[in-house]
Amino acid sequence: MMLPVLLVAAGVAVDGAERARATRVAHTVAAEAARAGCEEGSAAQLVGQDGSGAARAAAELSARAAKADRLSQLVITVDGDAVSVVTEVTRPTRLLALIGLTEVHGQASEVCTLVAR
């Protein structure tokens, strides 16, 4: 009778750690992409150009180059001087798959402001 309870408890511990890893990867990718977007966009603004296209392209390139395991969502928004990056990373479960939960998700969003350097 205690075996199912122990398996669920172990699953929550093991797969909870997997969710934490997914969230950490999502934050890392979002932060790096936002930083890359702001740097590229700011450089364009410095020479008097609209930096939004360059910011979006650099942010997407950075996120795709990260090759994050199971990057399931990437949304990049450039609104005025703000670059916003939203990511989601999906990871498979190990023990909770026994009760039908096959994946965990980690989400993150980062925003930075374009400033001409």
N, C-alpha and C positions, 0 to 999 in steps of 0.2 A: 504494500500500500504506500509506503514511503518512497519507493523508487521513482514513480512519476513526479512527485514533488521535488525530489533531489535533482532529477534531470532538468526540470523547468528552472530550478534555481541555478544550476550550473549553466544552462543555456542563457539565462539573463546575464550572468556574470561574463561569460565568454563572448556572447554576441553583443552585449552592452559595450565591451571594450572594442569590438569591431566597429560599432556605430561611432564611438569616440574617435577611432582612427579615420573613419570616413569624414567626420566633421573637421578634423584637423587638416586633412588633405584638401577639403573644399575651401577652408579658410586660407590655406597657403596659396592655392591656385588663384582664388579671387584677389588676394592682396597683391600677388605678383602681377597679375593681369592689370589691375587698377593702377599700380605703380608704373608699369610699362606704358599704359595708355596716357597717363598724365605726363610722363617724361617726353613722349613723342609729340603729344598735342601742345605742350608748353613750348617745345622747340619751334614748332610751326608758328605759334602765336608770336614768338619773339621776332620773327622776320615778317610779321604783318599778315600772315595767312590765317585762314580759319583752321583751327587745330582739331576740329571734331572728327573729320574723316581719318586723319592720321592717328588720333587717339583710339578710335574704334578698331582700326586695323592692327595697331600694335597690341592692344589688349587681347584681341582674338588670337593673334599669332602667339603671344606669350602663353595664353591658356592652352592652346592646342599643342604647343611645344612641350608643355609640362608633362604631357602623356600621362595624366592622372588616371590611375586605374579606375575604370568604370565612371568616368565623367559623364553623367546622364543629362545634365542641364547646364547650359551656358547662356546667359542673357547679358548683353552689354548695351548700356544705354548712355548716350552722350547728350546731356541736356544743358545747353549753355556752356558754362565752365566746369560742370560736374561730370565725372566719369563714374558710372555705377556698374559693378560687375556682380552678378548673382550666379552661384554655382551650386550644383548638387552632385554628390558622389554616391553611387550605389555599390554596396558590397554584399556578397552572399553570406548567409548565416551558416553556422556550423552545427549547433545543437538545436536551435529553435526550428530548423527545417523539419525536425521530427514531428512538430505539431502544426506544420503548415506555413510558418513564417520563413520565407526563403531569402529575404533581403532586408537590409537595414539601409537607411539613407542619412547622409549628413549634408546639411545645407549651410551656406554662408553668403554674406553679401558685404561688399566693401565699396566705399565711395571716396573719391579724391577730387580735388579741385585743380583745374588747370591754372597755372601761374606762369606767366612769361619769365623765363630765366634770363 
